[in-house]
């Protein structure tokens, strides 16, 4: 019995040491940064900062994630402030999730496409990889991704994260209102974006 107890303790110590020595998985090196660019969907409307998707993504990935979301921002406003944000040389990935306010305000879809393309080109010009998150068309007939996001991804040769917001906002338990996820919804959003980054962005 004594020998069995000693063997059990040794096993626990061995696996405990192995577990403690396992490094936390990071998407990038620990000195590199992810820029989360967007509006209230990125900022984390009506939830605590720790529930926003950029904060949760930083915890999942082990990387610094800049929450560059501003409530109510349109694509033209995002385009105006992006150059200053991209001055940070540590940024290696940009997650772009913009367009909801353009759609809600019924602004030009042509202008939205142009603004998003310019933002992507600006990031790529600095060697930054881009993940474009599709934004759904908010109508009375349900949610589906606006087609221009797929077109932009193809034209600019960047990875698209489709259906994330549409899927979340179709579930009442995951949203605060018709446009914004709740804490659980943002958690789901961060998990889906994290999976897309690992599976596609870092492979390109």
C-alpha positions in Angstrom: 0.0 0.0 0.0 2.8 2.4 0.9 4.6 1.7 -2.4 1.3 2.4 -4.3 0.9 5.7 -2.4 4.4 6.8 -3.3 3.9 5.8 -7.0 0.7 7.9 -7.1 2.4 10.9 -5.6 5.3 10.6 -8.1 2.8 10.5 -10.9 1.0 13.6 -9.7 4.3 15.5 -9.3 5.4 14.4 -12.8 2.3 15.5 -14.6 2.0 18.6 -12.4 5.4 19.7 -13.5 4.7 18.9 -17.2 1.5 20.9 -17.0 3.1 23.9 -15.4 5.9 23.9 -18.0 3.5 24.0 -21.0 3.8 27.4 -22.6 0.6 29.4 -23.3 -0.2 29.2 -27.0 0.1 32.6 -28.8 -1.0 33.5 -32.2 2.1 35.7 -32.7 5.2 36.3 -30.7 4.7 37.9 -27.4 6.0 41.2 -28.7 3.6 41.4 -31.6 0.1 43.0 -31.6 -3.3 42.5 -33.0 -5.4 45.6 -33.9 -9.1 45.1 -33.5 -10.6 47.9 -35.7 -14.2 48.7 -35.6 -17.3 50.3 -34.1 -19.5 49.4 -31.1 -19.3 45.8 -32.0 -15.6 45.9 -31.4 -15.7 48.4 -28.5 -18.2 46.2 -26.6 -21.4 48.2 -26.4 -23.1 48.1 -23.0 -20.8 45.5 -21.5 -17.8 45.8 -19.2 -14.4 46.1 -21.0 -13.5 42.6 -19.9 -16.4 41.2 -21.9 -15.5 42.9 -25.2 -14.3 40.5 -27.9 -10.8 42.1 -28.1 -10.2 41.7 -24.4 -11.3 38.1 -24.5 -9.3 37.4 -27.6 -6.1 38.7 -25.8 -6.8 36.2 -23.0 -7.3 33.3 -25.5 -4.3 34.1 -27.7 -1.8 35.4 -25.1 -1.2 38.4 -27.4 -1.7 42.1 -26.9 -5.0 43.1 -28.7 -5.7 46.8 -29.2 -9.4 47.6 -28.9 -9.8 50.3 -31.5 -13.6 50.2 -31.5 -15.6 53.4 -31.3 -19.4 53.5 -30.7 -21.3 54.8 -33.7 -18.3 55.0 -36.0 -18.8 54.8 -39.8 -16.4 53.4 -42.3 -15.3 56.9 -43.4 -14.5 57.9 -39.9 -12.6 54.6 -39.4 -10.6 55.3 -42.5 -9.7 58.8 -41.2 -8.2 57.5 -38.0 -6.6 54.3 -39.2 -3.2 55.8 -40.3 -2.4 57.0 -36.8 -3.2 53.6 -35.3 -1.0 51.8 -37.9 2.0 53.8 -36.7 2.5 51.1 -34.1 5.2 48.8 -35.6 4.2 45.9 -33.4 0.9 45.4 -35.1 1.0 42.3 -37.3 -2.7 41.5 -37.7 -5.7 43.7 -38.2 -9.2 42.5 -37.5 -11.6 44.8 -39.5 -15.2 44.8 -38.4 -16.8 48.0 -39.7 -20.0 48.9 -41.7 -22.9 48.4 -39.3 -23.5 52.1 -38.9 -23.2 52.7 -42.6 -25.9 50.1 -43.1 -28.2 51.4 -40.3 -27.8 55.0 -41.5 -28.4 53.8 -45.1 -25.2 55.3 -46.4 -23.7 54.5 -49.7 -22.8 50.8 -50.0 -20.4 51.8 -52.8 -18.6 54.2 -50.4 -18.5 51.5 -47.7 -16.8 49.1 -50.1 -14.3 51.8 -51.1 -13.5 52.7 -47.5 -13.0 49.1 -46.4 -10.8 48.4 -49.4 -8.6 51.4 -48.6 -8.3 50.4 -45.0 -7.2 46.9 -46.0 -4.7 48.3 -48.6 -3.3 50.6 -46.0 -2.7 47.7 -43.6 -1.3 45.4 -46.2 1.1 48.2 -47.3 2.7 47.9 -43.9 2.9 44.1 -44.1 -0.1 43.6 -41.8 -2.3 40.6 -42.3 -6.0 41.3 -42.4 -9.1 39.4 -41.2 -12.3 40.9 -42.5 -15.4 40.3 -40.4 -18.6 40.3 -42.4 -21.4 42.6 -41.1 -25.0 41.5 -41.7 -27.6 43.6 -43.4 -30.0 44.6 -40.6 -33.5 44.2 -42.0 -36.9 43.1 -40.9 -36.5 39.9 -42.8 -33.7 38.4 -40.8 -29.9 38.7 -40.9 -27.5 37.7 -43.6 -24.1 38.9 -44.5 -23.9 41.9 -46.8 -22.5 40.5 -50.1 -19.8 43.2 -50.5 -17.7 41.7 -47.7 -17.1 38.5 -49.7 -16.3 40.6 -52.8 -13.9 42.7 -50.9 -12.1 39.7 -49.4 -11.7 38.2 -52.9 -10.6 41.4 -54.5 -8.1 42.2 -51.8 -7.0 38.6 -51.2 -7.7 38.7 -47.5 -9.3 36.1 -45.2 -13.0 36.6 -44.5 -14.8 35.6 -41.3 -18.4 35.2 -42.5 -21.7 34.7 -40.6 -20.2 35.3 -37.1 -22.4 38.3 -36.3 -25.4 37.0 -38.2 -25.3 33.7 -36.3 -24.9 35.4 -32.9 -27.6 38.1 -33.4 -30.1 35.5 -34.5 -30.0 34.0 -31.0 -31.9 36.1 -28.4 -29.8 34.6 -25.5 -26.7 36.1 -27.1 -27.7 39.7 -27.7 -28.6 42.9 -25.9 -30.6 44.4 -28.8 -31.0 43.8 -32.6 -27.5 45.0 -33.3 -25.3 44.2 -30.3 -24.2 41.0 -28.6 -24.3 40.6 -24.9 -21.4 39.3 -22.8 -22.1 35.7 -23.9 -22.4 36.9 -27.5 -19.0 38.6 -27.3 -17.5 35.5 -25.8 -18.8 33.5 -28.8 -17.6 36.2 -31.2 -14.0 36.1 -29.7 -13.9 32.3 -29.9 -15.0 32.3 -33.6 -12.5 35.0 -34.5 -9.7 33.2 -32.6 -10.5 30.0 -34.6 -10.5 31.9 -37.9 -7.2 33.5 -37.1 -5.5 30.2 -36.3 -7.0 28.3 -39.2 -6.6 30.8 -42.0 -4.8 34.1 -41.3 -1.7 32.6 -39.8 -1.5 30.0 -42.6 -1.3 32.6 -45.3 
